[in-house]
C-alpha cells in the first residue's frame, strides 16, 4: 500500500467525513498521468485509492474516464461514484 495508516490522501479523509455526516453517495475524481495512451497499463494509484476509500465503508458503483492531452503528456481523470447502504 502506498499510504501509511496515518498518511491518508485527502480523498480518503473526505470519504470518511462524508460517511460520518451520513451521506449515502460520495463522488471522487482520481487523477493520474498516462505514459502511453495507446497501450494497456495498470494504474496502481487509482486502484489503491479506490481500495482505501472502500475501507471507509463505501463501495464503488460507477466509473467514468476522461483524458486530456497537452504537448508533453496525457492526464487521465477517473470520476468514481461510491455508494453505501447504511
ROSE-418357 format. One line per 4 residues: for each residue z, y, x of N, C-alpha, C. Coordinates in steps of 0.05 Angstrom, whole numbers, padded with zeros to 5 digits. Example, Ala and Ser with C-alpha at 12.3 -4.5 7.8 and 13.67 -1.06 7.14 Angstrom:
BEGIN
00156:-00114:00264:00156:-00090:00246:00156:-00066:00264 ~ 00142:-00045:00257:00143:-00021:00273:00157:00001:00258
REM end
This chain:
BEGIN
00000:-00024:00017:00000:00000:00000:00000:00025:00018 ~ -00016:00044:00011:-00018:00069:00027:00006:00086:00025 ~ 00019:00086:00002:00041:00105:-00003:00067:00091:-00003 ~ 00087:00102:00012:00113:00090:00012:00127:00096:-00014
00151:00084:-00018:00165:00087:-00044:00172:00116:-00050 ~ 00179:00132:-00030:00187:00160:-00034:00163:00179:-00030 ~ 00140:00168:-00025:00117:00185:-00019:00095:00182:-00039 ~ 00102:00185:-00064:00082:00181:-00086:00063:00205:-00087
00037:00201:-00091:00019:00223:-00095:00025:00238:-00121 ~ 00015:00263:-00123:00021:00279:-00147:00013:00266:-00173 ~ -00009:00250:-00173:-00017:00237:-00198:00005:00218:-00208 ~ 00018:00204:-00190:00039:00185:-00198:00063:00201:-00209
00069:00223:-00196:00092:00239:-00206:00085:00250:-00234 ~ 00060:00259:-00238:00051:00268:-00264:00052:00246:-00285 ~ 00043:00222:-00278:00044:00199:-00296:00072:00192:-00304 ~ 00091:00194:-00285:00119:00189:-00291:00130:00210:-00311
00123:00235:-00306:00132:00256:-00324:00120:00253:-00352 ~ 00095:00246:-00353:00082:00242:-00380:00096:00220:-00395 ~ 00103:00198:-00381:00117:00175:-00394:00144:00184:-00403 ~ 00159:00199:-00386:00186:00208:-00393:00186:00227:-00417
00164:00242:-00420:00162:00261:-00442:00151:00247:-00468 ~ 00145:00222:-00466:00137:00207:-00490:00108:00207:-00496 ~ 00091:00216:-00478:00062:00215:-00482:00053:00186:-00483 ~ 00032:00182:-00498:00020:00155:-00500:-00006:00153:-00486
-00018:00176:-00479:-00044:00177:-00464:-00040:00194:-00440 ~ -00051:00185:-00418:-00050:00200:-00392:-00078:00199:-00380 ~ -00089:00222:-00373:-00116:00223:-00361:-00113:00234:-00333 ~ -00125:00220:-00314:-00124:00227:-00286:-00152:00227:-00274
-00157:00246:-00257:-00182:00246:-00242:-00176:00240:-00213 ~ -00188:00219:-00202:-00183:00210:-00175:-00208:00215:-00159 ~ -00206:00231:-00138:-00229:00238:-00122:-00230:00221:-00096 ~ -00254:00216:-00087:-00258:00202:-00062:-00285:00210:-00051
-00288:00208:-00025:-00314:00214:-00012:-00330:00189:-00009 ~ -00356:00190:-00017:-00373:00167:-00014:-00387:00168:00013 ~ -00388:00146:00027:-00401:00145:00053:-00431:00142:00049 ~ -00439:00124:00031:-00468:00120:00026:-00470:00113:-00004
-00480:00131:-00020:-00481:00125:-00049:-00501:00104:-00057 ~ -00518:00096:-00039:-00538:00075:-00045:-00528:00047:-00039 ~ -00504:00044:-00029:-00493:00018:-00022:-00467:00013:-00037 ~ -00462:-00013:-00043:-00437:-00020:-00055:-00415:-00017:-00034
-00392:-00009:-00044:-00369:-00006:-00026:-00343:-00008:-00042 ~ -00322:-00015:-00028:-00296:-00015:-00040:-00283:00012:-00038 ~ -00270:00021:-00059:-00257:00047:-00059:-00227:00042:-00061 ~ -00215:00036:-00039:-00188:00027:-00038:-00168:00048:-00049
-00173:00074:-00042:-00154:00094:-00051:-00153:00096:-00081 ~ -00176:00093:-00094:-00177:00093:-00123:-00162:00069:-00135 ~ -00167:00046:-00124:-00153:00022:-00134:-00123:00024:-00130 ~ -00114:00034:-00107:-00086:00036:-00102:-00073:00057:-00120
-00086:00079:-00125:-00075:00099:-00143:-00073:00088:-00172 ~ -00093:00074:-00181:-00092:00061:-00207:-00068:00042:-00209 ~ -00065:00025:-00188:-00043:00006:-00188:-00015:00019:-00189 ~ -00012:00041:-00174:00015:00053:-00175:00020:00069:-00200
-00002:00080:-00212:00001:00093:-00238:00009:00071:-00259 ~ -00003:00048:-00258:00004:00026:-00276:00033:00017:-00272 ~ 00043:00019:-00248:00071:00012:-00243:00090:00031:-00258 ~ 00080:00055:-00266:00096:00074:-00282:00095:00068:-00312
00083:00045:-00319:00083:00037:-00347:00057:00043:-00362 ~ 00036:00052:-00348:00010:00058:-00360:-00009:00035:-00356 ~ -00029:00031:-00373:-00050:00011:-00369:-00076:00025:-00371 ~ -00093:00020:-00351:-00120:00033:-00350:-00135:00024:-00375
-00147:00043:-00389:-00162:00037:-00413:-00192:00042:-00409 ~ -00199:00064:-00396:-00227:00071:-00392:-00230:00087:-00366 ~ -00255:00085:-00355:-00261:00100:-00330:-00289:00112:-00334 ~ -00293:00135:-00322:-00319:00148:-00321:-00323:00159:-00293
-00346:00154:-00281:-00351:00163:-00254:-00370:00187:-00254 ~ -00366:00206:-00236:-00385:00227:-00231:-00388:00230:-00201 ~ -00412:00237:-00193:-00417:00240:-00164:-00431:00267:-00160 ~ -00420:00282:-00141:-00431:00308:-00134:-00440:00307:-00105
-00464:00317:-00099:-00474:00316:-00072:-00476:00345:-00061 ~ -00470:00347:-00035:-00474:00372:-00021:-00493:00365:00003 ~ -00498:00384:00019:-00516:00379:00042:-00505:00357:00060 ~ -00479:00355:00063:-00468:00337:00083:-00454:00312:00073
-00447:00311:00047:-00432:00288:00037:-00434:00286:00007 ~ -00424:00263:-00003:-00423:00259:-00032:-00393:00257:-00040 ~ -00386:00270:-00061:-00358:00268:-00071:-00359:00253:-00098 ~ -00342:00234:-00101:-00341:00218:-00125:-00314:00225:-00140
-00316:00228:-00166:-00292:00232:-00182:-00291:00210:-00203 ~ -00269:00196:-00205:-00265:00176:-00225:-00245:00187:-00245 ~ -00253:00191:-00270:-00235:00201:-00290:-00225:00176:-00305 ~ -00199:00172:-00305:-00186:00148:-00316:-00169:00156:-00340
-00172:00141:-00362:-00155:00144:-00385:-00136:00121:-00385 ~ -00110:00127:-00385:-00089:00107:-00386:-00075:00109:-00413 ~ -00065:00086:-00422:-00050:00086:-00448:-00025:00070:-00444 ~ -00006:00075:-00461:00018:00058:-00462:00026:00054:-00491
00038:00032:-00496:00045:00024:-00524:00072:00034:-00532 ~ 00091:00036:-00515:00118:00045:-00523:00124:00072:-00510
REM end
